[in-house]
Amino acid sequence: MKIGLSYSRCIRDIVEEKVDIADVLVIVARTDFDPRDDKQWQGIWQGYGGGSDGNMMRGFFGGSHPEWSGYTDADEDRFRSVSIELWEQGKFHQPRKFGAHPSRLPYYWLETFLPDNELDNNPAAKKAFEKFKMIAGLVSPTADKLNDNF
């Protein structure tokens, strides 16, 4: 399971299929908007540089990072639908809505592990964790210790 720490970069990774949306526990964003609101969505889409005009600097002038520059209007629906799906699943947390102002970090995905009793109570999480351990064992020389430690 993953915790995301950057709305724009995490959504981009999900859209690009680098991260499966089912593996996302929560995204803690530095934003304050509702992806279902058309006006607010347009501000986010344009602020991160999305759109067909190809203006890669647009996001800089809006005070944001152009994480979505190079994506066209045809891609917008996918970015928005991923955002809405996370919102509706309660996986999109925005501390700014509560007065906090988190800093941008160079890393933006954290791996999480659930205790065995939580895994037993959550079959979907247990299945995802088992798949993670299998993949980790294939690509990491020390991943075989995962079963010993968790």
Protein Blocks (a to p, Z undefined) as FASTA:
>chain_A
ZZdfbfklmmmmmmnomacfklpmbdcdfbdcdfklmklmmmmmmmnopajkopaklmmm
nopacfkgoiafklmmmmmmmmmmmmmnopaccfklnopacdddfbfcdcddddfklmmm
mmklmmmmmmmmmmmmmmpmklmmmmmmZZ
